[in-house]
Amino acid sequence: MNYYETVPEKSRRYRARRRMKAMLKLADGGPIRCAICGCPHEEIMHIGHPEHRGGRYHRKMDGKMVSWILRTPIEEVKERVQLECPYCNSWHNKFKEYPPEDKRPCWNDELRRR
């Protein structure tokens, strides 16, 4: 039986590959982790703005976020965006600052390596 790939599925896979390329560029050769708490789960990472300026900051970028990351030099990209886990990103959106040390999730890398 031949497998037929639908157009929406093909588009979803294309967007997922481009998003992963953008995250790898942001990681700059290192592992994909949250810049705030060190969350190692790359499948749930968000691309966030370290300086919270409402939507004005994001709207100045030409086009979509992933496209902008892929076509812009890494120095400029790292000044404007970073990888964040959903917890840190939500906290930043709600309180306009990142969670304090005692409120951040703790990730034990030693257990994951075994």
Secondary structure as GFF3:
##gff-version 3
##sequence-region A 1 114
A	DSSP	alpha_helix	7	27	.	.	.	ID=ss1
A	DSSP	three_ten_helix	42	44	.	.	.	ID=ss2
A	DSSP	beta_strand	46	48	.	.	.	ID=ss3
A	DSSP	alpha_helix	56	59	.	.	.	ID=ss4
A	DSSP	alpha_helix	65	71	.	.	.	ID=ss5
A	DSSP	alpha_helix	74	80	.	.	.	ID=ss6
A	DSSP	beta_strand	82	84	.	.	.	ID=ss7
A	DSSP	alpha_helix	86	95	.	.	.	ID=ss8
A	DSSP	three_ten_helix	101	103	.	.	.	ID=ss9
A	DSSP	alpha_helix	109	113	.	.	.	ID=ss10
###
